[in-house]
Amino acid sequence: MVLQSLKNRLWLPCILRTPKACFWSTASGGLIIQSVSNDVYQNLAVEDWIHDHMDLEKQQVLFLWRNSPAVVIGRHQNPWQECNLRLLRQKNIKLARRKSGGGTVYHDLGNINLTFFTTRKKYERMENLKLIVKALKALRPQLDVHVTDRYDILLDRQYKISGTAAKLGRTSAYHHCTLLCNADKFVLSSVLKSPYKGLKSNATPSVPASVKNLFEEDPSLTSEMLLDAIAKEYATQHQIDHHITLINPADETLLPGISNKTKELQTWEWVYGKTPKFSVSTCLNMAYKDSVLDVKVNMDVKHGRIEVCNIDLPEQWLPSGLYRELVKSLTGSKFCPKETTTLVTTLLRVCPQDDELHCRWSLLCENMIRLM
């Protein structure tokens, strides 16, 4: 362990990390900053803050960050289509929607995030990816890594280790990408597999790919080594000091207004409400006593709320008044298991005091909640 630590220090003696200063007022040219937070919402908020506030004509920026377990979807994506929301809730994995486009990614501490900030005129994501590949080659020359025309980085010509997304503003732009070092591939594949059926959407779909960790290729690699190697290459290409400035994304004195940006990214209205309009058309196969009951459900969902709701039940299975109350309550409500659970619990109180009806009602409601 001591030898490995010494080895890591010897190959990159020039990388220094110091706490934040007023980093936007430092010398022009280029700047490398790293977040001390592992919170996905705080780190995404830093991206937005830099994009909105820094003068990128004077200073290009490389932002380095890592997150605790989280799934991050693109601005125009549908979370129900992209991931297993029930599993995310069970595992306490955060869901975030970023301001850029692109596909869905899984983050944990074995995954590195890199954001390159420039003016829109200087925006060039291919060059950024080539910089990463050059850094990897400098670190481990034997690695077979290259950039594709789709702006992915592949390992051994077949395994995706990096995906790309970007935001292009009027004058500013940023390109961010991931780099898989030692992420939990089992969790990654589990949470990025949607179980929801009958969902139709015009939202941007992710493109599935085989992935591999760099750690699988070379177990001596660590996230810290990769971050430092990329920082060193960035510093060399921009002719700046090999220096990383550490920042706290919760520091309002350094980043005025950052807490409001962080709060916005956590709201239901942003994470779910920004989902493009979609529809659900499915059949619930409900096992009841010795038979299976088929219940057809059709819903239109806009801004994350149920705009139209139709439930086709066999006659006499539930009193028509109770069924109509369910449809009425769902219409206009959030397409959300928590809110739906509250609604059906309230309706249950006005349900006739009949054990058979209560059993049927509970079965229908449980299946409706599973849709969400």
Residue pairs with C-beta under 8 A, 6 or more apart in sequence:
4 220
8 222
8 224
8 225
11 139
12 225
12 228
12 229
12 232
12 242
14 232
14 242
15 228
15 231
15 232
15 242
15 243
15 244
16 242
16 243
16 244
17 34
17 244
17 245
17 246
18 243
18 244
18 245
18 246
19 245
19 246
20 33
20 245
20 246
20 247
20 248
20 251
20 254
21 245
22 254
23 31
23 33
23 245
23 247
23 254
24 53
24 54
24 55
24 59
26 59
26 245
27 240
28 58
28 59
29 59
29 60
29 238
29 239
29 240
30 59
30 60
30 61
30 62
30 234
30 235
30 238
30 239
30 240
31 59
31 60
31 61
31 62
31 240
31 245
32 61
32 62
32 64
32 231
32 234
32 235
32 240
32 243
32 244
32 245
33 61
33 62
33 63
33 64
33 244
33 245
33 246
33 247
34 63
34 64
34 65
34 227
34 244
34 245
34 246
34 247
35 42
35 43
35 46
35 63
35 64
35 65
35 66
35 246
35 247
35 248
35 249
36 246
36 247
36 248
36 249
37 43
37 65
37 248
37 249
37 250
38 66
38 67
38 68
38 109
39 67
39 68
39 249
40 67
40 68
40 70
40 72
40 94
40 96
40 107
41 94
41 96
41 262
41 265
41 266
42 249
42 250
42 258
42 262
43 65
43 67
43 113
43 249
44 72
44 96
44 98
44 99
44 265
45 249
45 258
45 261
45 262
45 265
46 63
46 65
46 247
46 249
46 255
46 258
47 63
47 98
47 99
47 115
47 174
47 176
48 99
48 261
49 255
49 257
49 258
49 261
50 61
50 63
50 115
50 117
50 174
51 117
51 167
51 169
51 172
51 173
51 174
52 172
53 255
54 61
54 117
54 172
56 117
56 118
56 119
56 171
56 172
57 119
60 116
60 117
60 118
60 122
60 238
61 115
61 116
61 117
62 114
62 115
62 116
62 117
62 230
62 231
62 234
63 114
63 115
63 117
63 176
64 112
64 113
64 114
64 227
64 230
64 231
64 244
65 113
65 115
66 107
66 109
66 111
66 112
66 113
66 223
67 107
67 108
67 109
67 111
67 113
68 94
68 107
68 108
68 109
69 91
69 92
69 93
69 94
69 106
69 107
69 108
69 184
69 187
70 93
70 94
70 95
70 96
70 106
70 107
70 108
71 82
71 83
71 88
71 93
71 94
71 95
71 96
71 104
71 105
71 106
71 107
71 191
71 192
72 95
72 96
72 97
72 98
72 104
72 105
72 106
72 107
73 79
73 82
73 83
73 95
73 96
73 97
73 98
73 104
74 97
74 98
74 100
74 101
74 102
74 103
74 104
74 165
74 204
74 206
75 97
75 98
75 99
75 100
75 101
75 274
76 101
76 203
76 204
76 276
77 97
77 103
77 104
77 203
77 204
77 205
77 206
77 275
78 199
78 201
78 203
78 275
78 276
78 278
79 85
79 95
79 97
79 271
79 272
79 275
80 194
80 196
80 199
80 275
80 278
80 335
80 372
81 194
81 196
81 199
81 201
81 203
81 205
81 278
82 103
82 104
82 192
82 194
82 205
82 206
83 95
83 104
83 191
83 192
83 193
83 194
84 190
84 191
84 192
84 193
84 194
84 195
85 95
85 372
86 195
86 370
87 93
87 190
87 191
88 94
88 95
88 191
91 187
91 191
93 187
93 191
95 271
96 265
96 271
97 265
97 270
97 271
97 274
98 165
99 167
100 165
100 166
100 167
100 174
100 176
101 165
101 166
101 167
101 204
102 163
102 164
102 165
102 166
102 204
103 163
103 165
103 204
103 205
103 206
103 207
104 192
104 206
105 111
105 163
105 178
106 183
106 187
106 188
106 191
106 192
107 113
107 178
107 183
108 183
108 184
108 187
109 223
110 180
110 181
110 182
110 183
110 184
110 213
110 215
110 223
111 178
111 179
111 180
111 181
111 183
112 178
112 179
112 181
112 223
112 226
112 227
112 230
113 176
113 177
113 178
113 179
114 128
114 132
114 176
114 177
114 178
114 179
114 230
115 174
115 175
115 176
116 125
116 128
116 174
116 175
116 176
117 172
117 173
117 174
118 124
118 172
118 173
118 174
119 171
119 172
119 173
120 168
120 169
120 170
120 171
120 172
120 173
123 166
123 168
123 173
123 175
125 151
125 164
125 166
125 175
125 177
126 147
126 151
128 175
128 177
129 147
129 151
129 153
129 162
129 164
129 177
130 147
131 230
131 233
131 234
131 237
132 153
132 162
132 177
132 179
132 230
132 233
133 145
133 146
133 147
133 153
134 233
135 226
135 229
135 230
135 232
135 233
135 234
136 143
136 145
136 214
136 226
136 229
137 143
137 145
138 229
138 232
138 233
139 221
139 225
139 226
139 229
140 218
140 221
142 218
143 155
143 214
143 217
143 218
144 155
144 156
144 157
145 153
145 154
145 155
145 161
146 153
146 154
146 157
147 153
147 154
148 154
151 164
151 177
152 160
152 162
152 163
152 164
152 209
153 160
153 161
153 162
153 177
153 179
154 160
154 161
155 161
155 212
155 214
155 217
156 212
156 217
158 210
159 210
159 211
159 212
160 180
160 209
160 210
160 211
160 212
161 179
161 180
161 211
161 212
161 213
161 214
162 177
162 178
162 179
162 180
163 177
163 178
163 209
164 175
164 176
164 177
165 175
165 176
165 177
166 173
166 174
166 175
166 176
167 173
167 174
179 214
179 226
179 230
180 211
180 212
180 213
180 214
181 213
181 214
181 215
181 221
181 222
181 223
181 226
182 213
182 214
182 215
182 221
182 222
182 223
183 213
185 211
185 213
188 211
192 206
196 280
196 371
197 282
198 280
198 281
198 282
198 283
199 278
199 279
199 280
200 278
200 279
200 280
200 281
201 275
201 276
201 277
201 278
201 279
202 276
202 277
202 278
203 275
203 276
203 278
214 221
214 226
215 221
231 242
231 244
232 242
235 241
235 242
235 243
236 242
247 254
247 255
248 254
249 255
249 258
249 262
250 258
250 259
250 262
251 258
252 258
252 259
264 270
265 271
267 273
268 304
268 334
268 336
269 304
272 304
272 334
272 335
272 336
273 303
273 304
273 305
274 303
274 304
275 301
275 303
275 304
277 300
277 301
277 302
277 303
277 307
278 300
278 301
279 298
279 299
279 300
279 301
280 297
280 298
280 299
280 301
280 371
281 297
281 298
281 299
282 296
282 297
282 371
283 294
283 295
283 296
283 297
284 293
284 294
284 295
284 296
284 297
284 364
284 367
284 368
284 371
285 292
285 293
285 294
286 292
286 293
286 294
286 295
286 363
286 364
286 367
287 293
288 360
288 363
293 314
293 317
295 311
295 312
295 313
295 314
295 364
295 367
296 310
296 311
296 312
297 310
297 311
297 312
297 368
297 371
298 308
298 309
298 310
298 312
299 306
299 307
299 308
299 309
299 310
299 330
299 335
300 306
300 307
300 308
301 307
301 335
304 334
304 335
304 336
305 332
305 333
305 334
305 335
306 330
306 331
306 332
306 333
306 334
306 335
307 331
307 332
308 331
309 327
309 330
309 331
310 327
311 323
311 326
311 327
311 364
311 368
313 323
313 364
317 360
318 357
318 360
318 361
318 364
319 352
319 357
322 347
322 350
322 351
322 352
322 357
322 361
325 347
325 350
326 344
326 347
326 364
326 365
326 368
329 343
329 344
329 346
329 347
330 340
330 343
330 368
333 339
333 340
333 343
334 340
335 372
336 372
337 369
337 370
337 372
340 365
340 368
340 369
340 372
341 369
344 361
344 365
344 368
344 369
347 361
348 358
348 361
348 362
348 365
351 357
351 358
351 361
